[in-house]
Amino acid sequence: MRMVSITEMRRSAKAVLDDIIRTKKPVAILQRSKPVAYIIDAESYVKLQSNNKEVNMVESRKKSLEKILQLKDRAKQNTGAQQEDSVQMIRDLREDVSRYE
């Protein structure tokens, strides 16, 4: 990865951007020898965003499945004993409330 100082970025921004577009490699912008920002080409950014959306969707589905399984377990535990109101169980699940934590 190429590293560019802020001063160099000011002087030759067009050249740095042309290099990023041509090589598709990110550039680190340094201030006092420490990275303060990274620049990537637009195509790579779009791919990165779509991958993040897919990961978030998978995580959301996992959480939903875990909640459903917890609800199923609670329903099993309540059979034979005093029945818990299923409406309240579903409301708790929807609102992400857990009395057993």
N, C-alpha and C positions, 0 to 999 in steps of 0.2 A: 504494500500500500504506500502510495506516495504521501509525503507530508509537506505541507506548505505553510509558511508563516503568514500571519495576517498582512504584514507589509508586502510580501510577494503577491498575495492574493489581490491586494489593492492595485499593484503595479501591472499585473498580467492576468486579470480575471478571465478574459476571453480565452487566453491560451490554456489556462487551467481547465476551464469548462470544455474546450475542444478536446483536451486530453481525456477527460472523464468520459465524454461521449464516444470517442474513438476506442478507448481501451475497455470500457465498461467496468473499470476498477474505481473504488471509492478513493477519495482524497481526504486526509485529515488536516484540519485547519488548526495550527498551533498558535498559542499565545503564551509567551514566556516559556517556551519549550514544553507546554502541556496541551494536549488536544482539547479544544473547546467545541468543535463541531466536525461533522463529517458530511461530505457532499457525495451523492450518488446520482447516477443517471436516472431519468424518468422511468424507463422501462424496468429497471431493477426495482425501483420503488413500488411500482404497480404490482409486480410479482410478490414482493415482500408483504404488501398490504393484503393481497388475496390469500396468501399463506396464513397470515394472522387471523383472518376471518374464519378460515377453515378450522384452525386450531381452537378458536373461541367457540365455534359451533360444536365441535366434538366435546369440549369441556362442559358446555351447557347440557348436552345430551347425557353425559355421564352423571352430572349432578341430578338431573331429572330422574334418571333411572334409579339412582341411590335413594332419592326421596320416595319413589314408588315402592321400592323394596322395603324401606322402613315402614311405610304405611301398611304393607302386606303383613309384615312381622307383627306390627301392633294389632292388626285385626286378628291374627292367629292367637296372640296372647290373650285376647279378650273373649275368645269363645269359651263358653262354660262358666265364665266368671261374669261379673257385672259388665254388660255391654256398654262400651263407650259410644257416644253419639257419632255416627259416621259423618254427619254433616259437619260437626266440629272438627273431626279428624281431617277431612278434606280442606276445610277452611285453614286449619293450622298448616297443612302441607302447602297450600297456595301462598300463604303469608310467610312461609319459612319459619314457623314457630315450632320449637321443640321443648316440651316440658321435661324431657328426660335427659337433657344435656347437663 
